[in-house]
Amino acid sequence: QGILGFNYGARQVDRVRQAQKYIVGLCVGYTTLLFVLARVAGPLFVRLFTQDPVLAQEAFEAIKICTLAIIPLGVQYELVDGFTGIGQVRLSLPLSFWRKLVYFVAIFALPAAFGARAAFYAEPLSDILGPAVTIVVYFLAMGKILRERAVTGPDNSRLGGPGPQWGPFRSRQARLVSYAHACLRGENTSAPMVMLCPAAWVQRHAGLCFFLSKRSQARVSDTAK
């Protein structure tokens, strides 16, 4: 999230895409390792809790079923956390909730329809439907989000606000950056300094805000004289 958020804040959208490719690969590699360990080292793990061979065999079978679709879960982890990292909680929260909802419904519906042992299949079902919907949403939304993030201002300068999730603040942030450019050019601008901006934007542009505050103080001192 830190890597994606930093590059998203810097409008390095190509780096966001590149980072996501690497992170997806790492997550899928990790879940693949867990898939293999569940089948190779599962009996060793079960023996920590029981020495009964019958119960141990039942537990091992349950582990294999629960981890049946764990590999696609690596994609779910990256995409959902990636949306969170770039401030798109309006997407990440419903996608995370969707997977939990599938599991919650399946854990009651499957035993009712197919018997008690079918409850173990609720986990792989949610591990398939969750990533499937997440991937669809990612391809439908991520391109637009990054394109809007990379938009430049009318003077070919980068707008200072965050992505489309801060829509109400975009105009204020653009005016703030325009005011900074006017200050740098030495123009006697009367743009107001008191503007509402999201805390995350202020943190990413602390240097600009510090400069503007000092410039404003200087203007006030000059006026007083």
N, C-alpha and C positions, 0 to 999 in steps of 0.2 A: 504493500500500500504506500509506503514511503517513497519508493522509486517512482511509482506511477503518479502519485500526487505531486511530487517535485517537478517532473517533466511536464505534467499537465498544466501546472501553475506557470511554468516557463513557456508554455505554448509549443513545446517540442513534441508535436503529435506523432511524428515518425518514430521517435524514441519510445513513446507510449506503446505503439503497436509492436515495436521490436521487443520491448521489455515483456509484454504480455506473451509473446511467442516463447521466450525463454522460460518464463514463470510457468506457463502451461506445461512445457516439457518437464520441468522439475517436479511439478505436482503430479503429473501422470506417472512419471518414473517412481515417485514415492508411493503412490497408491498401487502401482504394479508390484513393487517390492512387498507391500503389505499383503497383496493377493497371494504371492508366492509363499510368504512366511506363514500365512494362515493355513496353508495346505501342507507345508513341510514341518513347521514347528508347532502346529496346532496341538498335537498330542502332548508335547512337553508342557505347554501352557495349561492344559486341562489337568495334568497330574499335580499341579500346584494346589488344586482344590479338591480332588477326589482320587482315590485309588481303586474305586469300584470299576471294573472293566466295562460293564454294561453301561453305567452312567457316563463313563468317560467317552465311550463310542458315540452315545447320543449327543453329548456336548460337542464333540468334534464335528459331527454331521451338522449341528446347528451353526457352528462357526463357519463351515464351508458355505452353507446357504446364505448366511448374513453377509458374507464378503463376496458373494457371487458377482455382483456388479459394482464392486468398489473402485475399479479402474476409471470409469467415467466420472466418478466423484471428484477426481483431481481437476477436471475441467470446471466443475461446479464451484469448487473452492476458489480457483483463480478468477473466474469471471465475476462471481458475486462480490468477492473481496476487492476485485479491481474496480467495480462500479462504486463501492464504498470509498476506495482510495481517491477517486477523482470527484467525490462529492455527490455522486448520483444515487443517494439513498432512496430516492423515489423508485428506483429500479431494483436495487439490491435487496431492500427489505421485502417487497412482495415476492421476489424470486426465492429468497431464503424461506419465507413463510410457506410458499407453494410446496417445497419439498417436505417440510414438516407436516403440512396438511395431508399430502398424499400418504405419508407414513401413518398418520393418526387415523385416517379413514380406512386404510388397508388393514391395519392391525385388528380392526373390528369386523370388517367386511369379509376378509379372506377366511378366518375361522368359521364364521357363520355359513359360508358357502361351501367350504372344502374340508372343514375339520380343524381341530386345534393345531396340528402340526403346520398348517398353512400360514400360521401367524409369523413364522420365521421368514416368509417370503415378502413381508411388508417392507423390510429394509432394502433388498435388491430392487423392488418395484419403485420405491422412492428414489433410489440411486440411479435409476434409468429415466424416469419421467422428469425428475428435477433437472438434471443436466440437459435433457432434450429441450425443454422449454427455455432454459437459460441460454442455450446456444442460439435458438431462434431469435430471442429478444436481443441478444448481443449483435447479431448480424443486421437486425432491423434498426437498432438504435445507435450503436457505437460509431458507425461511420458519420452519421449526422452530428453527433455530439462533438467528435473531433474536428469536423469541418467547421462547425460554428465556433469552436475554441480557437481555430487558427485564423479567423477572420481578422483583417487589418482595418484600421480606421481610414477615413477619407484622405488623410495626408500620408498614407502608407506607413503610419506609426502603429505599433501594437496597442490595441485597447488594453486598459489596465484591469478590467474586471475579470472575474472568473467566468465559468461557462454559462450555458443557458439556464442552469438552475437558479441563478441570481438575477433573473430577468428584471425585476423592479429596480435593481440597482445599476443596470448597465449604463443608462444615460448619465447618472451622477458620476460614475467612475470615469466615463469618457470625458466629461467636463473637467474632472479633477486632473486627468492626464493632460488635457489641452491647456489647463492653467499652468501645469508644470513646464510644458514646452514654452509658453509665453514668458514665464519667469526666466527660463534659461536664455531666451532671446532678448531679455531686458526690456520687454514691453511693459507699459504701465497699465496692466489689466486690472479690472475691478471685479473679477470673478470671486464669488464668496468662498471662504475657506471652510465654513461649517457645513459639512455634507455628511449624510448618513452612508456608511459603507459597511459591508459585512466584516466581522472580526477576522475571518480567514483571509480576506483580501488585504486588510491592513497589515497582517503578519507577513504576507508575501511581499509587500511593498513598503516595508518599514523605512527603508532608506529614503524613498520618495516622500513619505509622510513627514519624516524628520526634516527634510529639506524645505518642504512647503510650510511647516510650522515656523521654522527659522525665518523664511522669507516673509511670512505674514507678520511676525514680530518686528522685523526690520521696517516693513511698510508702516506699521502702527507708530513706530518710533519716529520715522521721517515725517509722518503727518502731524505728530504732536509738536515737533520742532517748528 
